[in-house]
């Protein structure tokens, strides 16, 4: 079982502010997760080739699609909440205007 200090460290690394009740409740759950990860790490996989995915790799590009004309700019911007006449205007996410 994880110690309270280990739970505090995990919460800090995950940037979570946990109450004492949450720390007590999550300690056994976190311990079970870490125990299972240790069990998985002990499995011998030396004869298994590394894989990036277990599903078949398919191209997400559709072949044969032809590029067609685009909608007129005025039609595209017609329902936008804010435009400058050329493009959408959105609130800044980063910087001084955020």
N, CA, C and O atoms as a GROMACS GRO file, in nm:
protein
  392
    1UNK      N    1   0.085  -0.118   0.000
    1UNK     CA    2   0.000   0.000   0.000
    1UNK      C    3   0.089   0.124   0.000
    1UNK      O    4   0.192   0.128   0.067
    2UNK      N    5   0.048   0.222  -0.076
    2UNK     CA    6   0.124   0.347  -0.083
    2UNK      C    7   0.117   0.422   0.050
    2UNK      O    8   0.017   0.418   0.121
    3UNK      N    9   0.226   0.489   0.080
    3UNK     CA   10   0.226   0.573   0.199
    3UNK      C   11   0.158   0.705   0.168
    3UNK      O   12   0.145   0.741   0.050
    4UNK      N   13   0.114   0.778   0.269
    4UNK     CA   14   0.054   0.909   0.243
    4UNK      C   15   0.149   1.002   0.168
    4UNK      O   16   0.105   1.082   0.085
    5UNK      N   17   0.279   0.994   0.196
    5UNK     CA   18   0.377   1.078   0.126
    5UNK      C   19   0.382   1.042  -0.022
    5UNK      O   20   0.396   1.131  -0.106
    6UNK      N   21   0.372   0.914  -0.055
    6UNK     CA   22   0.373   0.871  -0.196
    6UNK      C   23   0.247   0.919  -0.268
    6UNK      O   24   0.253   0.960  -0.384
    7UNK      N   25   0.133   0.912  -0.199
    7UNK     CA   26   0.008   0.963  -0.258
    7UNK      C   27   0.020   1.112  -0.282
    7UNK      O   28  -0.021   1.163  -0.386
    8UNK      N   29   0.076   1.184  -0.184
    8UNK     CA   30   0.099   1.329  -0.200
    8UNK      C   31   0.187   1.356  -0.322
    8UNK      O   32   0.159   1.448  -0.399
    9UNK      N   33   0.292   1.278  -0.340
    9UNK     CA   34   0.384   1.298  -0.452
    9UNK      C   35   0.314   1.271  -0.585
    9UNK      O   36   0.330   1.347  -0.680
   10UNK      N   37   0.236   1.164  -0.592
   10UNK     CA   38   0.162   1.133  -0.715
   10UNK      C   39   0.063   1.245  -0.746
   10UNK      O   40   0.051   1.288  -0.860
   11UNK      N   41  -0.008   1.292  -0.645
   11UNK     CA   42  -0.103   1.402  -0.664
   11UNK      C   43  -0.032   1.528  -0.711
   11UNK      O   44  -0.083   1.600  -0.798
   12UNK      N   45   0.085   1.555  -0.656
   12UNK     CA   46   0.162   1.673  -0.697
   12UNK      C   47   0.205   1.661  -0.842
   12UNK      O   48   0.196   1.756  -0.919
   13UNK      N   49   0.254   1.541  -0.880
   13UNK     CA   50   0.297   1.519  -1.018
   13UNK      C   51   0.180   1.533  -1.116
   13UNK      O   52   0.198   1.580  -1.228
   14UNK      N   53   0.061   1.492  -1.073
   14UNK     CA   54  -0.059   1.502  -1.157
   14UNK      C   55  -0.127   1.638  -1.143
   14UNK      O   56  -0.230   1.664  -1.205
   15UNK      N   57  -0.069   1.723  -1.060
   15UNK     CA   58  -0.123   1.856  -1.034
   15UNK      C   59  -0.266   1.850  -0.984
   15UNK      O   60  -0.354   1.923  -1.031
   16UNK      N   61  -0.287   1.760  -0.888
   16UNK     CA   62  -0.418   1.744  -0.826
   16UNK      C   63  -0.412   1.792  -0.683
   16UNK      O   64  -0.316   1.764  -0.611
   17UNK      N   65  -0.514   1.863  -0.641
   17UNK     CA   66  -0.526   1.904  -0.502
   17UNK      C   67  -0.624   1.807  -0.436
   17UNK      O   68  -0.745   1.817  -0.458
   18UNK      N   69  -0.572   1.714  -0.357
   18UNK     CA   70  -0.657   1.613  -0.294
   18UNK      C   71  -0.679   1.645  -0.147
   18UNK      O   72  -0.587   1.687  -0.077
   19UNK      N   73  -0.802   1.626  -0.102
   19UNK     CA   74  -0.831   1.640   0.041
   19UNK      C   75  -0.776   1.517   0.113
   19UNK      O   76  -0.740   1.419   0.049
   20UNK      N   77  -0.771   1.524   0.244
   20UNK     CA   78  -0.722   1.409   0.322
   20UNK      C   79  -0.811   1.288   0.299
   20UNK      O   80  -0.762   1.175   0.293
   21UNK      N   81  -0.943   1.310   0.288
   21UNK     CA   82  -1.037   1.201   0.263
   21UNK      C   83  -1.008   1.136   0.127
   21UNK      O   84  -1.010   1.014   0.115
   22UNK      N   85  -0.982   1.218   0.025
   22UNK     CA   86  -0.951   1.166  -0.109
   22UNK      C   87  -0.819   1.088  -0.108
   22UNK      O   88  -0.808   0.984  -0.172
   23UNK      N   89  -0.721   1.138  -0.035
   23UNK     CA   90  -0.592   1.069  -0.027
   23UNK      C   91  -0.610   0.930   0.035
   23UNK      O   92  -0.552   0.832  -0.011
   24UNK      N   93  -0.692   0.924   0.140
   24UNK     CA   94  -0.718   0.797   0.207
   24UNK      C   95  -0.794   0.702   0.115
   24UNK      O   96  -0.765   0.582   0.110
   25UNK      N   97  -0.892   0.756   0.041
   25UNK     CA   98  -0.974   0.674  -0.049
   25UNK      C   99  -0.895   0.627  -0.171
   25UNK      O  100  -0.912   0.514  -0.216
   26UNK      N  101  -0.807   0.714  -0.225
   26UNK     CA  102  -0.736   0.681  -0.348
   26UNK      C  103  -0.610   0.598  -0.325
   26UNK      O  104  -0.562   0.534  -0.419
   27UNK      N  105  -0.557   0.595  -0.204
   27UNK     CA  106  -0.433   0.520  -0.177
   27UNK      C  107  -0.446   0.374  -0.217
   27UNK      O  108  -0.358   0.324  -0.288
   28UNK      N  109  -0.552   0.301  -0.176
   28UNK     CA  110  -0.561   0.161  -0.219
   28UNK      C  111  -0.583   0.146  -0.370
   28UNK      O  112  -0.534   0.051  -0.430
   29UNK      N  113  -0.656   0.239  -0.429
   29UNK     CA  114  -0.679   0.232  -0.573
   29UNK      C  115  -0.549   0.254  -0.651
   29UNK      O  116  -0.519   0.180  -0.744
   30UNK      N  117  -0.472   0.354  -0.611
   30UNK     CA  118  -0.344   0.380  -0.676
   30UNK      C  119  -0.249   0.263  -0.656
   30UNK      O  120  -0.175   0.226  -0.746
   31UNK      N  121  -0.250   0.205  -0.536
   31UNK     CA  122  -0.165   0.089  -0.508
   31UNK      C  123  -0.201  -0.027  -0.600
   31UNK      O  124  -0.112  -0.094  -0.653
   32UNK      N  125  -0.331  -0.051  -0.619
   32UNK     CA  126  -0.375  -0.161  -0.707
   32UNK      C  127  -0.330  -0.137  -0.850
   32UNK      O  128  -0.289  -0.230  -0.919
   33UNK      N  129  -0.340  -0.013  -0.896
   33UNK     CA  130  -0.297   0.021  -1.033
   33UNK      C  131  -0.148  -0.003  -1.049
   33UNK      O  132  -0.105  -0.063  -1.148
   34UNK      N  133  -0.069   0.044  -0.953
   34UNK     CA  134   0.076   0.028  -0.961
   34UNK      C  135   0.117  -0.119  -0.947
   34UNK      O  136   0.212  -0.163  -1.011
   35UNK      N  137   0.045  -0.195  -0.863
   35UNK     CA  138   0.073  -0.338  -0.850
   35UNK      C  139   0.046  -0.410  -0.982
   35UNK      O  140   0.123  -0.497  -1.022
   36UNK      N  141  -0.062  -0.373  -1.050
   36UNK     CA  142  -0.095  -0.435  -1.178
   36UNK      C  143   0.010  -0.398  -1.284
   36UNK      O  144   0.050  -0.483  -1.364
   37UNK      N  145   0.055  -0.273  -1.283
   37UNK     CA  146   0.159  -0.232  -1.377
   37UNK      C  147   0.288  -0.311  -1.351
   37UNK      O  148   0.356  -0.350  -1.446
   38UNK      N  149   0.320  -0.336  -1.226
   38UNK     CA  150   0.439  -0.415  -1.193
   38UNK      C  151   0.421  -0.559  -1.239
   38UNK      O  152   0.516  -0.621  -1.286
   39UNK      N  153   0.299  -0.612  -1.226
   39UNK     CA  154   0.271  -0.748  -1.273
   39UNK      C  155   0.288  -0.756  -1.424
   39UNK      O  156   0.346  -0.852  -1.475
   40UNK      N  157   0.239  -0.656  -1.496
   40UNK     CA  158   0.255  -0.653  -1.641
   40UNK      C  159   0.401  -0.642  -1.680
   40UNK      O  160   0.444  -0.702  -1.779
   41UNK      N  161   0.478  -0.565  -1.605
   41UNK     CA  162   0.619  -0.546  -1.635
   41UNK      C  163   0.698  -0.676  -1.617
   41UNK      O  164   0.804  -0.693  -1.677
   42UNK      N  165   0.647  -0.768  -1.536
   42UNK     CA  166   0.718  -0.893  -1.512
   42UNK      C  167   0.691  -0.999  -1.618
   42UNK      O  168   0.756  -1.104  -1.617
   43UNK      N  169   0.599  -0.974  -1.710
   43UNK     CA  170   0.566  -1.070  -1.815
   43UNK      C  171   0.679  -1.075  -1.917
   43UNK      O  172   0.730  -0.972  -1.960
   44UNK      N  173   0.718  -1.196  -1.955
   44UNK     CA  174   0.825  -1.214  -2.054
   44UNK      C  175   0.769  -1.189  -2.194
   44UNK      O  176   0.686  -1.266  -2.243
   45UNK      N  177   0.814  -1.084  -2.257
   45UNK     CA  178   0.769  -1.048  -2.392
   45UNK      C  179   0.886  -1.051  -2.490
   45UNK      O  180   0.880  -0.989  -2.596
   46UNK      N  181   0.991  -1.121  -2.455
   46UNK     CA  182   1.112  -1.121  -2.538
   46UNK      C  183   1.088  -1.179  -2.677
   46UNK      O  184   1.157  -1.142  -2.772
   47UNK      N  185   0.991  -1.270  -2.692
   47UNK     CA  186   0.966  -1.329  -2.823
   47UNK      C  187   0.857  -1.260  -2.901
   47UNK      O  188   0.815  -1.310  -3.006
   48UNK      N  189   0.811  -1.146  -2.854
   48UNK     CA  190   0.702  -1.075  -2.920
   48UNK      C  191   0.755  -0.948  -2.982
   48UNK      O  192   0.821  -0.867  -2.916
   49UNK      N  193   0.726  -0.931  -3.110
   49UNK     CA  194   0.773  -0.811  -3.180
   49UNK      C  195   0.699  -0.687  -3.128
   49UNK      O  196   0.579  -0.694  -3.099
   50UNK      N  197   0.769  -0.575  -3.115
   50UNK     CA  198   0.703  -0.452  -3.072
   50UNK      C  199   0.594  -0.411  -3.171
   50UNK      O  200   0.610  -0.427  -3.292
   51UNK      N  201   0.486  -0.360  -3.119
   51UNK     CA  202   0.378  -0.312  -3.205
   51UNK      C  203   0.336  -0.174  -3.160
   51UNK      O  204   0.341  -0.140  -3.042
   52UNK      N  205   0.295  -0.094  -3.257
   52UNK     CA  206   0.246   0.039  -3.225
   52UNK      C  207   0.096   0.038  -3.206
   52UNK      O  208   0.040   0.123  -3.137
   53UNK      N  209   0.029  -0.060  -3.268
   53UNK     CA  210  -0.116  -0.070  -3.258
   53UNK      C  211  -0.156  -0.215  -3.278
   53UNK      O  212  -0.086  -0.291  -3.345
   54UNK      N  213  -0.268  -0.253  -3.221
   54UNK     CA  214  -0.315  -0.390  -3.238
   54UNK      C  215  -0.418  -0.400  -3.350
   54UNK      O  216  -0.455  -0.510  -3.391
   55UNK      N  217  -0.464  -0.287  -3.398
   55UNK     CA  218  -0.559  -0.289  -3.508
   55UNK      C  219  -0.483  -0.274  -3.640
   55UNK      O  220  -0.374  -0.218  -3.642
   56UNK      N  221  -0.541  -0.324  -3.748
   56UNK     CA  222  -0.470  -0.315  -3.875
   56UNK      C  223  -0.447  -0.170  -3.917
   56UNK      O  224  -0.535  -0.085  -3.900
   57UNK      N  225  -0.331  -0.143  -3.970
   57UNK     CA  226  -0.298  -0.007  -4.014
   57UNK      C  227  -0.365   0.018  -4.148
   57UNK      O  228  -0.336  -0.049  -4.247
   58UNK      N  229  -0.452   0.114  -4.152
   58UNK     CA  230  -0.522   0.151  -4.273
   58UNK      C  231  -0.492   0.296  -4.304
   58UNK      O  232  -0.475   0.378  -4.214
   59UNK      N  233  -0.487   0.327  -4.430
   59UNK     CA  234  -0.467   0.465  -4.471
   59UNK      C  235  -0.595   0.543  -4.444
   59UNK      O  236  -0.705   0.498  -4.478
   60UNK      N  237  -0.581   0.658  -4.383
   60UNK     CA  238  -0.698   0.740  -4.356
   60UNK      C  239  -0.730   0.831  -4.475
   60UNK      O  240  -0.832   0.899  -4.477
   61UNK      N  241  -0.642   0.830  -4.573
   61UNK     CA  242  -0.666   0.911  -4.693
   61UNK      C  243  -0.754   0.832  -4.788
   61UNK      O  244  -0.729   0.714  -4.813
   62UNK      N  245  -0.854   0.897  -4.841
   62UNK     CA  246  -0.941   0.830  -4.938
   62UNK      C  247  -0.887   0.858  -5.078
   62UNK      O  248  -0.876   0.973  -5.119
   63UNK      N  249  -0.854   0.754  -5.147
   63UNK     CA  250  -0.800   0.768  -5.281
   63UNK      C  251  -0.915   0.787  -5.380
   63UNK      O  252  -1.022   0.728  -5.363
   64UNK      N  253  -0.892   0.867  -5.480
   64UNK     CA  254  -0.992   0.887  -5.583
   64UNK      C  255  -1.083   1.006  -5.558
   64UNK      O  256  -1.162   1.043  -5.645
   65UNK      N  257  -1.073   1.068  -5.439
   65UNK     CA  258  -1.153   1.188  -5.416
   65UNK      C  259  -1.096   1.303  -5.496
   65UNK      O  260  -0.975   1.328  -5.494
   66UNK      N  261  -1.181   1.371  -5.564
   66UNK     CA  262  -1.137   1.485  -5.645
   66UNK      C  263  -1.158   1.613  -5.567
   66UNK      O  264  -1.259   1.629  -5.497
   67UNK      N  265  -1.064   1.705  -5.579
   67UNK     CA  266  -1.077   1.834  -5.516
   67UNK      C  267  -1.177   1.915  -5.598
   67UNK      O  268  -1.162   1.930  -5.720
   68UNK      N  269  -1.276   1.967  -5.531
   68UNK     CA  270  -1.378   2.045  -5.600
   68UNK      C  271  -1.372   2.188  -5.550
   68UNK      O  272  -1.297   2.220  -5.457
   69UNK      N  273  -1.450   2.272  -5.608
   69UNK     CA  274  -1.454   2.412  -5.570
   69UNK      C  275  -1.499   2.432  -5.426
   69UNK      O  276  -1.571   2.349  -5.370
   70UNK      N  277  -1.455   2.540  -5.368
   70UNK     CA  278  -1.491   2.572  -5.230
   70UNK      C  279  -1.613   2.663  -5.229
   70UNK      O  280  -1.650   2.722  -5.331
   71UNK      N  281  -1.675   2.674  -5.113
   71UNK     CA  282  -1.787   2.766  -5.097
   71UNK      C  283  -1.737   2.909  -5.109
   71UNK      O  284  -1.621   2.937  -5.078
   72UNK      N  285  -1.821   3.000  -5.154
   72UNK     CA  286  -1.781   3.140  -5.158
   72UNK      C  287  -1.754   3.191  -5.015
   72UNK      O  288  -1.824   3.154  -4.920
   73UNK      N  289  -1.654   3.275  -5.001
   73UNK     CA  290  -1.614   3.326  -4.870
   73UNK      C  291  -1.732   3.389  -4.796
   73UNK      O  292  -1.747   3.367  -4.676
   74UNK      N  293  -1.815   3.468  -4.865
   74UNK     CA  294  -1.926   3.534  -4.797
   74UNK      C  295  -2.024   3.432  -4.739
   74UNK      O  296  -2.084   3.458  -4.634
   75UNK      N  297  -2.042   3.317  -4.806
   75UNK     CA  298  -2.130   3.212  -4.754
   75UNK      C  299  -2.070   3.145  -4.632
   75UNK      O  300  -2.141   3.112  -4.536
   76UNK      N  301  -1.939   3.124  -4.636
   76UNK     CA  302  -1.872   3.060  -4.523
   76UNK      C  303  -1.877   3.149  -4.400
   76UNK      O  304  -1.901   3.101  -4.289
   77UNK      N  305  -1.857   3.278  -4.418
   77UNK     CA  306  -1.852   3.372  -4.306
   77UNK      C  307  -1.990   3.418  -4.261
   77UNK      O  308  -2.002   3.484  -4.158
   78UNK      N  309  -2.095   3.385  -4.336
   78UNK     CA  310  -2.230   3.438  -4.309
   78UNK      C  311  -2.280   3.408  -4.168
   78UNK      O  312  -2.344   3.493  -4.107
   79UNK      N  313  -2.254   3.289  -4.116
   79UNK     CA  314  -2.306   3.252  -3.984
   79UNK      C  315  -2.204   3.264  -3.872
   79UNK      O  316  -2.232   3.225  -3.758
   80UNK      N  317  -2.087   3.317  -3.902
   80UNK     CA  318  -1.984   3.331  -3.799
   80UNK      C  319  -2.024   3.442  -3.702
   80UNK      O  320  -2.078   3.544  -3.744
   81UNK      N  321  -1.997   3.423  -3.573
   81UNK     CA  322  -2.030   3.526  -3.475
   81UNK      C  323  -1.951   3.656  -3.497
   81UNK      O  324  -2.002   3.765  -3.470
   82UNK      N  325  -1.827   3.644  -3.546
   82UNK     CA  326  -1.745   3.763  -3.570
   82UNK      C  327  -1.650   3.737  -3.686
   82UNK      O  328  -1.586   3.632  -3.692
   83UNK      N  329  -1.640   3.832  -3.777
   83UNK     CA  330  -1.547   3.822  -3.888
   83UNK      C  331  -1.485   3.959  -3.912
   83UNK      O  332  -1.531   4.060  -3.860
   84UNK      N  333  -1.379   3.960  -3.991
   84UNK     CA  334  -1.322   4.086  -4.035
   84UNK      C  335  -1.346   4.104  -4.185
   84UNK      O  336  -1.282   4.187  -4.250
   85UNK      N  337  -1.439   4.024  -4.236
   85UNK     CA  338  -1.470   4.030  -4.378
   85UNK      C  339  -1.388   3.934  -4.461
   85UNK      O  340  -1.424   3.904  -4.575
   86UNK      N  341  -1.278   3.886  -4.406
   86UNK     CA  342  -1.188   3.796  -4.478
   86UNK      C  343  -1.177   3.662  -4.405
   86UNK      O  344  -1.164   3.557  -4.469
   87UNK      N  345  -1.180   3.666  -4.272
   87UNK     CA  346  -1.163   3.544  -4.194
   87UNK      C  347  -1.243   3.552  -4.065
   87UNK      O  348  -1.300   3.657  -4.033
   88UNK      N  349  -1.248   3.442  -3.992
   88UNK     CA  350  -1.315   3.438  -3.862
   88UNK      C  351  -1.234   3.517  -3.762
   88UNK      O  352  -1.111   3.519  -3.768
   89UNK      N  353  -1.301   3.582  -3.669
   89UNK     CA  354  -1.234   3.653  -3.561
   89UNK      C  355  -1.267   3.575  -3.434
   89UNK      O  356  -1.384   3.556  -3.399
   90UNK      N  357  -1.162   3.529  -3.363
   90UNK     CA  358  -1.180   3.454  -3.240
   90UNK      C  359  -1.101   3.521  -3.128
   90UNK      O  360  -1.006   3.595  -3.152
   91UNK      N  361  -1.142   3.492  -3.006
   91UNK     CA  362  -1.074   3.549  -2.890
   91UNK      C  363  -0.935   3.486  -2.880
   91UNK      O  364  -0.918   3.366  -2.903
   92UNK      N  365  -0.836   3.567  -2.845
   92UNK     CA  366  -0.699   3.519  -2.830
   92UNK      C  367  -0.692   3.420  -2.715
   92UNK      O  368  -0.758   3.438  -2.612
   93UNK      N  369  -0.611   3.317  -2.733
   93UNK     CA  370  -0.591   3.216  -2.627
   93UNK      C  371  -0.464   3.246  -2.549
   93UNK      O  372  -0.460   3.227  -2.428
   94UNK      N  373  -0.362   3.293  -2.617
   94UNK     CA  374  -0.234   3.322  -2.555
   94UNK      C  375  -0.201   3.469  -2.581
   94UNK      O  376  -0.253   3.530  -2.674
   95UNK      N  377  -0.114   3.523  -2.499
   95UNK     CA  378  -0.066   3.658  -2.523
   95UNK      C  379  -0.141   3.760  -2.439
   95UNK      O  380  -0.218   3.725  -2.349
   96UNK      N  381  -0.117   3.886  -2.469
   96UNK     CA  382  -0.171   3.996  -2.390
   96UNK      C  383  -0.322   4.012  -2.406
   96UNK      O  384  -0.389   4.063  -2.316
   97UNK      N  385  -0.377   3.969  -2.521
   97UNK     CA  386  -0.520   3.986  -2.546
   97UNK      C  387  -0.605   3.873  -2.490
   97UNK      O  388  -0.728   3.875  -2.503
   98UNK      N  389  -0.542   3.774  -2.427
   98UNK     CA  390  -0.614   3.656  -2.377
   98UNK      C  391  -0.701   3.691  -2.258
   98UNK      O  392  -0.769   3.604  -2.204
   0.00000   0.00000   0.00000
